[in-house]
Amino acid sequence: MSTLRRHLLPIFAALITLAVGIALGAGRLQQAEGSHDSGSLKAANQKLRDQIAASRDAHIFDGAWSGALAPRLLRDRLTGAQVTIVALPGISTTSVDDTVQAIQDAGGSTALVVTVDADVLDSAKKTYVGSVADSSLAGASDVVAPPADDVYPRFGAVLARAYVGMGDNTRYDSTAVKIDSELQGAKLVELDKDPLRRGSLVVVLASGAHGADEVTVAANLIASELVAAFARAGDAVIVTTPPTGRDTGGVLAAIADNGDFARMRVSTANAGTSPSGLVTTVYGLATALAGRPGDYGVVDGKPVLPPGVGVAAD
């Protein structure tokens, strides 16, 4: 094992599991607050603050290392690939820009960035979303769409036909132009540019929203339906979220609960869009394209790195 690899793998594992350590620290803080001994409480709180500060400083330093090493790790991982980035509600422009750069560093190119409006994931707007899907399908005879009462799979099929291709069939044709006009006219999506091609690979950037409330659960179920549509229309997909995306009620939990994804080329990663997170995203997308999709980041409390990271570091 090379010196670089010996240093790199612990850095990536540490970055991915940092959120877990902070969460554990918070739990200890809550326990200390239940004590009636003010001296012990102050000491415990100071110790936790020191630990969090140390973790923060280590995170900053490790982040600098991973940022410096990421371009080398990414090199040639997506050579020649055309990628569509789908930014779901709650994703910052910085995360999108960093993802575009990571794809470029990996030898690929971003065909287009599709920013999805919050109304799409709002179940209260279901009727409107369904009507836009119906109007988009009018005259689009080559689109195989679910029945009208399956609103979100139907909308997902429309979205995928406009912005995702498969193999060499990625031309931005008249059907894609027509659907895009409907979707943008309805203000349900925005594009970063006038596209020439559709990506055959898809990176879905989703938020870490999670929980048991009906609004969040519904939004993440809707998001999972869109991901399924992208997987059917393209060659491979990865869904990238912050660490909490895999928590109960999160979009990655919704994907895990849907058995249909077991037959799709869909990887997931809850390592965010830091340099190490984007390396995870690119490698996870590559493994999905190779027919070996996986779940990466923190899974069941343990760090899971995508295959090939260690080999690339040698």
Secondary structure by P-SEA (a helix, b strand, c coil): ccaaaaacaaaaaaaaaaaaaaaaaaaaaaaaaacccaaaaaaaaaaaaaaaaaaaaaaaaaaaaaaaaccccccccccbbbbbbbbcccccaaaaaaaaaaaaaacccccbbbbbccccccccaaaaaaaaaaaaaccccccccccccaaaaaaaaaaaaacccccccccccaaaaaaaaaaaaaccccccccccbbbcbbbbbbcccccccaaaaaaaaaaaaaaaaaaaaccbbbbbbcccccccccaaaaaaaccccccccbbbbcccccaaaaaaaaaaaaaaaacccccccccccbbbbccccccccc
